[in-house]
């Protein structure tokens, strides 16, 4: 995952929507009136052979917050930037290509395959050259410790996502010291997403080490890059090549991540403080498209924008109130406002699991997301909230119907516009929305991750395996919300997700995910808005990097073209 939370999470439109995929040029403000629909393999990375790249140089990029946790299997570590860095410095066992197909990374795995289906057994053959930065080889012990931490049996770990790991019966050494044998209690279709990235056993084998060992640092790494410097004062994290790396030598001398609010990134790019930034918003695009030595690169990423409803507290604990809010939100109006100066339309996204350019996509909203102010008012009446007339909040038991909408102080103008639109729309139904801006570094850790909000909006990104979303929709257990921050779920959803994960036929699995999604809409879990187009401004000389679409970045191949 990149730039999520998955909360990140991490972040196209309905099937008729249009997405810019490469038309236009860097010397023109005029985009075509209509562009092609997104392709599942849509990407633009200035692909070049490594021989075209010079040795050296730095890639400078922005991140949304200081990374407080590098264990991506914890709730705080599931934040997208933390995941991006972790996958760059830890063993990355599988990578996806432009079509979202998954392949074993030969730097870490000589092979990985299902060797038996009854019970399902997977055998991994590790690259004997693969070693942790402390000199220890990768081994079955690392797989075993990660399974123990993430299978849900020991609640003290408070894992962000136990799905898949909870279907494993045992992890053991295979035929030799470089082999791992994983046996499942029941079939698990997305087995390739497990143990990726892999963590060292010595630093996750107790609940305390699982969290504290990775707080604001990476104690041990194993990849082409390692962390060279953390500078909390300057809010930068710098990666450098690891001289002990056994694979292809990276071209870059360093990768620098700098905490930057989104509104500051266009100026940072124009000032050459970073080397790429989003060019999606019209006010940004119009400035960036004219910038010298700049490419506008476009792709079709798994990237959705939604509004989460918190059913764990306050008025939204009532299903009727959540359903009322769904009907009071004019998704089409929000999308049209966002896209008013863009060259493509944004139609409502009607599925939580699939993007419109993915096989399996269908409209699962069942009418629960239809804009229907009268239905919203009727539901609020039924919930006992008295209508006090236009422009006045409803009341019940002497209390006003008030909810907060939590925003990061680093929000873009589009995010603020969206919040203000929701505020206006809900006011028409008698729901008072108070916009609450919180520090960018606290937005996820202190508010989203802890369910400290009534309404909020962020992106889920790169969920190319549907099982990656299990923790987003499963019922919380005790104080562990997993990634279901609004605490809206049901046994029915859990059962369908578990059944889908065990279904190895993709078509049959898609039917189960869509069945679960109909219940997710009915329960008022979240309001899907649109698939966010991937439109980036990137330095022209930067190769093998940019709008990746469904693919992962290979940082050993990223670099600057020879002059």
Buried (B, 14 or more C-beta within 10 A) or exposed (E): BBBBBBBBBBBBBBEEBBBBBBEBEBEEEEBEEEBBBBBBBBBBBBEBEBEBBEEEBBBBBBBBBBBBBBBBBBBBBBBBBBBBBBBBBBBBBBBBBBBBEBEBBEBBBBEBEBEEEEEBBBBBBBBEBBBBBEEBBBBBBBBBBBBBBBBBEBEEBBBBBBBBBBBBBEBEBBEEEBBBBBBBEEBBBBBBBBBBBBBBBBBBBBBEBBBEBBBEEBBBBBBBBBBBEBEEEEBBBBBBBBEEBBBEEBBBBBBBBBBBBBBBBBBBBBEEBBBBBBBBBBEBBEBBBEBEEBBBBBBBBBBBBBBBBBBBBBBBEBBBBBBBBBBBBBBEEBBEBBBEEBBBBBBBBBBBBBBBBBEBBBBBBEEBBEBBBEBBBBBBBEBEBEBEEEEEBBBBEEEBBBBBBBBBEBBBEBBBBBBBBBBEBBBBBBBBBEBBBBEBBBBBBBBBBBBBBBBBBBBBBBBBBBBBBBBBBBBBEEEBBBBBBBBBBBEEBBEBBBBBBBBBEEEEBBBBBBBBBBBBBBBBBBBBBBBBBBBBBBBEBBBBBBBBBBBBBBBBBBBBBEE
